[in-house]
Amino acid sequence: MGHTLVVHAPDASFPSDHGTVFSAVSLCLLLAGEWVWGLAVLMVGMGVAWARVYLGVHFPLDMLGAVGAPLPAPW
């Protein structure tokens, strides 16, 4: 599916580790009331997510799954 522009280790890619870190940090900052820093980290994370999909390292669903990964389980 597409072209991989960067050689990457073939391992489980769901959810993306990069996306999980960026979404967790931005969520923590936003919940702490640090709106400027939280939104800044969120914007950088969206750029990283786009770049990882563009390079062929992840599918878009891997990045969307990373946004929900830091949220606590409902039970």
C-alpha positions in Angstrom: 0.0 0.0 0.0 1.9 3.0 -1.2 5.6 3.6 -1.0 7.7 3.6 2.1 10.1 6.5 1.9 12.0 5.6 5.1 13.2 2.1 6.2 11.3 1.2 9.3 11.4 -1.8 11.6 8.4 -4.1 10.8 6.6 -4.1 14.1 3.1 -3.4 15.4 2.3 0.2 14.4 -1.1 0.6 16.1 -1.3 3.0 17.9 1.7 5.1 17.0 4.1 5.7 19.8 4.9 9.2 18.5 1.2 10.1 18.3 0.5 8.7 21.8 3.3 10.8 23.4 2.2 14.0 21.7 -1.5 13.5 22.5 -0.7 12.6 26.1 1.5 15.6 26.7 -1.0 18.0 25.0 -3.9 16.5 26.9 -2.1 16.9 30.2 -1.2 20.5 29.4 -4.7 21.3 28.3 -6.2 19.8 31.4 -3.8 21.8 33.6 -5.0 25.0 32.0 -1.9 25.6 30.0 -3.8 26.4 26.8 -1.0 28.0 24.8 1.5 25.2 25.4 -1.2 22.5 25.1 -2.3 23.8 21.7 1.3 24.3 20.6 2.1 20.6 21.4 -1.1 19.5 19.7 -0.2 21.4 16.5 3.3 20.0 16.5 1.9 16.5 17.1 -0.4 16.9 14.1 2.6 17.8 11.9 4.4 14.7 13.2 1.4 12.6 12.5 1.0 13.9 8.9 4.8 13.4 8.3 4.7 9.8 9.5 1.7 9.0 7.3 3.3 10.8 4.4 6.6 8.8 4.8 4.6 5.6 4.8 5.6 4.5 8.3 2.0 4.6 9.6 -1.6 4.4 8.3 -3.9 7.3 9.2 -5.8 5.0 11.6 -2.6 4.4 13.6 -2.5 8.1 14.3 -6.1 8.5 15.1 -5.8 5.5 17.5 -2.9 7.3 19.3 -5.2 10.2 20.2 -7.5 7.9 22.1 -4.7 5.9 23.7 -3.9 8.2 26.7 -7.6 8.4 27.7 -8.6 6.3 30.7 -10.8 3.3 30.2 -14.5 3.9 31.0 -14.7 1.0 33.5 
